[in-house]
């Protein structure tokens, strides 16, 4: 009767309600630090909109709500293509990934897909929002405008919808309104506005735009009523668990400083708490507030880029099950994940600052299955010459442990042995320099670089690369080796 996957407008509303939570696993966002989480404040009644026509209001909203989706994305792709330093890093990362046997399952790979692609979700949502802007009645009090979507027009505009789908669509949209506070008008054109999307009295999403900035924000508490209604109307096979507790907000914003530069930022304006109490599917997730969970800025004219990660305390408790369907608890906790990467000197130099991972602990059935530690690391990669050179400004101190509890990493480790374990560490003092000789040989100056790997069923690896020697990464081995003559 009711298919979330096939009904365009219901999919749009669901996307608006839950995309914020899903976006936290991806990357994107904005910078509008002066805007409050509640939005809607703006300039209040001081903005004169008496000459603003409904047509200009609609067109201004359509333009403002969509400009941030593609704003200056070319700047990022240009820098990624042109930067020698970034190409050096991505090339090495791809090479190491192809050789690595350590699972990333704890971070989500291999555990299935959410089925909701962010790019597609945002695009679909905005396309449908534009149609709702056009198919709504509008009333106002001063510079505050209330849009009431016409469910009869909207729900019948898709000729492929069944009568039952149309009925359900009308039921949902009859509760939806959006309230627009116009914050600036120039030449009878809306140049800044804040919009609150409401299910009855509950705000489930907020958008804001100016001439060169904006954001999209999901209010999890306000999304609960909408999700509950969607779930009531869904067929049995499409039903989903609506969390008993939904708190906090997720914001994605942007700035567009010029035609060649811009920034995107993902932030958590209000601490997140999601709790599902359904037996067998219990989830308890908390995430601390942060203004820059993930932020990126780029300038295509100068080939400069900045990437910053600032994840505070994060805790997740959930359930998984083995191949026989037997459930067991899994949990992920970390104190902080922080770091900043800057690309400058026309893309030739990459600087890492404060890259650290503190207290990362993934547990399976109450036992540590993956731990990760990286002390604050500063480094500079200079790719301007014929050979890329990386220098540690702070000591390298990295450690990791993976244990195959409940055969959780069986596919990646190619073993069902629950005691199968990999322990790895790498250390090097500040001032150590790494110079790329060939794809498989890296010269160490200063040092020593010390790498230890212990893996069940394999010979232990303990490598100490003194100054003037090279680290050989050919094949699946790690070893100290003489550097090429004359290097």
N, C-alpha and C positions, 0 to 999 in steps of 0.2 A: 504494500500500500504506500509506504513512505520510504523512499530511497535517498539517503543523504548523498550517495555517490552520483546519482543521476539528476537530481533536482537542483538546477543551477542556483536558485536564490537561497535555498536552504543550505546548500554547500557554502555559499558566500557568508551567510550569517554564522554558520558554525566556524568557518575560517576566521572571521573577525573575533569570535569569542575565545578560541583556543590557540590561535597562531602565536600569540605572545609567549605562551608557555613553551611551545615547540621551538620558537625562534631562539631560545636560550641555548640550544644545541648547535646552532649555526652561527652566522656572523653577519653583522650589519648594524646600522644605527645612526643616531643623530646627536647634535649638540645644540641644545637650546636651554642652557642652564638657568636662564632667567624665568622660564615658563614653569608654572607650578603644576603638580600632578593633577590638580583638579581642573585646570584649564578654565576657559570660559570667563576669566576675569577681564583681560584686555583693558580697553579704555572705558568700559562701561557705557553709560548713557551720554558721555561727552562726545561721541562720534556722531556726526550729523549724517544720516542716511536718507534724508527726506527726498533727495533727488535720485536715489538708487532704484532702478527698475527691477522687477522680478527677473526679467531676462538677463540683465547684467549680473544680478546676484547669482543666478544659476551658473552662468558661464564663468564667473570669477571663482566659484567653489570648485567647479570641474577642473579648471586650470590649477588652482592651488592644491587640491587634493592629490593630483597626479604628478606634479612636477618633481617631487622628491624621489620617485621610483627609479627614474633613469638619470637623475641629475648627475652629470659629470662622471658617469661610470667609465667613459672613455679615458679619463685621466688615470684611473687605476690600471687599466689594461695597457696604456702607453708606457707607464713607468715599469710595469712588470715585464714588458717586452724589451725595453731599452736598457734596463739596469744590468750591468755586468755582474754586480755584487749579488743581486737577487737570482740571476740565472745560475751563478755559481752555487748558491745555497740550495736552490730547487733541484739542481742536477745531482748534488751530493745526497740530498734527502731521498731522491728517487732511487739512487744506487743503494743506499743503506736499507731502504724499505724492502727492496727486492731480495736482500740477503737475510733480513731479519726473520727469525722464527718465533719471536715473542708476540703474543696475542695482544690486540687492542680491543678485545671483546668487552673488557670492563668499561670502556668508554663508549660502547654502543655498537661497534661494527660487528656484524655477524649475529646480532640479536634481533634482526628484522628491521623493517622500515615503518616509520609512522604513517606512511601512505599519504602524507600531506607535504608536497614540495613547497618551500617558502616562496620562490619566485612565482610559480603558478598560482599559489594561494593569494599572494598580494595582487597579482595582475587580475585574476578573476574577481577578487573583492572590489577592486577599484573600478573595474568595468561595470559591475553591477551597481556600485554606489553612484556612478555617473547616471545610470538609467533611473535610479531611485530619485536622484536630484531632479531629473526632468519630469518624473511621474509622481510628484508630490504636490499637495496643496500647501500654501505658505501663508502664515500669519505672523505678525510682528508686534513687538512693544518696543519702540525706539530702535536701537541697533541690535536687538535680540530677535532672531527669526526662528520660528518653529516649523519644521518640515514634517508633514504627515503623509507617508507614502500611500499611494492609491493602490491598495492590494488587488482590486479588480483588474486594473490595467496591467500591473506588474506581473501578476501570477498567470495571466492569460496571454502574455506576450510571447511566451515560449510555446510554439505550436506543437511541440512533441510531448508536452506535459499531459498526463492522464487526468481525468476528472478528480480522482482521489488526491493526486499530487497538487492540483490546483486548490482543492479544499484545504489541504494541510498548509500550503503556502499562505493562503489568506489568513488562516488561524494564527500563524506566527507573525506575519507582517501587521496584523491588526494591533499588535502590542508595541510596534516599533515606531519611534519618532527620533528626529535628531534636531538639536537646538544649536543654532549658529549665532555666535556673538561676533559681529563685524567689528574689528579693531582698527581698521584703516580703510579709507576710500580715497582714491586719487582719480580725478577726471571721471567720476561716476563708475569706477571699476574697483571691485574689492581687491585690495592688495594684502590684507592680513585678516585672519579670522580664526576663531577657535570653535570646534564643533564637538558636542557631546552626543553620542549615540545611546539611546535609552531603550530598555525593555521595561515597559511601564515606567516606574519611577527610578529604576536602577540604571546607572550609567555603566555600560560594558566596554565602551571604547571612546577615546578622545583623539582628535586630530587638531593640529595647529599649523598654520603656515604664515610666512611673511614673504617679502619679495625674494629673499635669498636663504631662507631656512624653514624648518618645519619638523614635525614629528608625528608618529602614529603610536598610540599607547593603548594597551589592553588592560582593563580593570578586571582582575580575576573575580573579585567578590560580586561585581555587577554582572559578570558573565554567567553566574550560576543559574539564575532564573531562565535565561535564554537556553542554556544547555539542557536544563531539565525539561523545558517544553519540547525541544527538538527530540529528546530521548523518548518522551511520551508518544510522539507521533511516529517514531521510527518502527519499521518492521523488526521482528525479533532478531533477525540476523544482522541488523544494522545498529542495534542498541549498544550503548557504551556506558561505562560506569562514570557517573557524575560525582566528582569528589565531594565528600561530606563537608570538607573545609576548603574554601578557596579564598585566599587573601593575597594582597600585594598587587603590583603592577609591573609591566614590562614596556619599555619605550624604545622605539626605533626612530632615530631622527637624522637630519641631514643639514648641511650647509653647502651653499654654492657660491664661493667667494668670487669666482670669475668663470669664463668659458673653459678655462684650462685647469681649474682646480676645484676641489671640494672635499667634503668629509662625511663620513657616516659613523654613527655610534649606537651601540646597544647598551642600555642602562637599566638598572632596577631601582626606580624611584622610591618604591615602598617594598619592604621585605616580603618575600614570597613564602607562603605556606600552603601546601596541597596535601590533603589527607583523604585517602580512600579507605573505607572500612569494610568493603565487600570481602567476604570470606574467600581466601585463596588469592585475592588480587589486592591485598593491602599495600598501600603506598603512603609513605610519610616523607615529604620533601620540604626542606627549608633552604632559603638562599638569602644572604644578607644584602642590604642595600649597597649599591655602587653606582657612581656616576659614569664610569667607563668600564663596563664589563668587557666590552671589546670596541675599540675605536680605530678608525683608519682615516688618514688624510693623504691626498696626493696632489702634486703639481706637475702636470705634463710638460710645461714649458721648461722646467729645470730638472726634470726626472728625479724629484724628491718625493719621499713617501715616509709616513710614520704609522706604526702599528703599536697599539697599547692594549694590554690585557690586565684587568684588575678584578679578579674574582675573589671575594671574601669568603667567609665561612660558608661551606656547602655541606649538606647532609641529605642522604637519600637512603631510605629503608624500603625494600620492595620484596617481591617473591618471584622466584623462577622455578623451573621444574626440570627434572631429568628426562631421558628418553622414554622412561616408563610412565611419565606423568606424575611422579612423586614430587611434591612441592618442597622447596627449601628457601630460607631467607637469604637475601643478598643486601649488602649495604655499601655505600660509598661515602667517605668523609674526607674533607680536606680543610686545612686551616686557611690557606690562601694560595692562589696561583697568580703571579704578577710578572710583569716584564714589559719592556718597551724596545721596539726596533725602529731605528731611523736610517733612511737611505739618503745620502747626500753626495756632493761632489759630482754632479751630473750622473748620479746612479752608480758611481764606481765604489763608494765606501758605505759599508753597512755597520752600524753601531748597535750593540746590545747593551741594555742597561737594566740592572736589577731583575734579571730573569731568575725566578725561583719557584719552587713547588714545595710547599711545607705541609707535612702531615697527611700526605695522600695515602689512604688505606682503603682498599676494596676487600670486603669480606664475603665469603661464601659459607653459609651454614655456621656462622659465628667464628670462622677461622680466617686469618689473613691469607688472601689468595693473591693479592698484588699490593705491594707497597712501593712508594716512589719518593725520593728525596733529592732535591737540588738546591744547594745553598745559593745565595744571591750571586749572580754571575754577570760580570761586565766584560765585553770583548769587542774588538774592532776587526772587521774583515775588509781588507783593501784589495780590490780586484782591478786596479787601474793599470798595473803592469802586466807583463807576460805571464807571471805566476801569481795566483791569489795567495795573500798572506793574512793569517788570522793571529791576533795577539790578545792574550788574556790580561785584562786590567785587574781582575780579581781572581782568586784561586778557583779552579774547577773542582767541585766535590759532588759527585753524582752517585747515587746508589738505587738499585731496583731489585725486587724479589717477586717472582711469579711462582705460585704453587698450584698444582692442578686439583684443588679441592673439588670433590664431587665430579671429577673429570670435566670441570667447567671449561677448560681450555683444551679439551681432547683433540678437536679438529686442528687447531693451530700447532699444538705440540706433538701431534700424531701419536698420542698415547692416552690410554684410558686409566693409567696408573694414577690414583689420587694423590700419591706421595711424590709424583714427578715435580722437580723444582729447578728453577733457574735463578741464580743469584749473580748480579753483575754490579761492578763499580768502576768508576774512572776518576782519577785525581791528577792534578797538575798545578804547580804553583803559579802565582801571579807573575806576569812577565814572560811566560812561555809563549813561543811563537811557532806557528804551524805554516809551512810553506808547501804548496802543492807542486810536486815534481812531475808525477804522472797521475792518471786516474786512480791508480792503486798505491802510490807511494807519496807519503807526506813527511817532509823533513821537520824534525823537532829541534828547536833551538831554545836553550834554557832547560826547562823540565826538571826531573824526568816526567814523562807521561806514563802513568801506571794504570793498566786495565786488568781486571780480574773477572773471570767468568767461570762459574761452576754450574754444570748442568747434569742432571741425573743420567747415568749411562754413557757419559762422554768424558774424555780426558779434560781435567781442569786446565784452563787457560790463564796464565799469569805472565803478562807482558810489561816490561819496563823499558821504555825507549829513552835512552840518555841523549844529552845534547849532541847535535851533529849527526844523529842516526835518523832513520826513517821508519815510519809505521807502514807495514805492508798489509793491505786489506784485500789482496787478490783472492779470488775464490771464496771459500767459507772460513778462511783462517785469518788470524791476527798474529803478527809477529814483528819483532824488531829486525831491521835489515839495514845493510849499508846503503847509503844514499848514492845516486849516480855520481861518477867521477866528475869533478869540477863544479859540483853544486854547492 
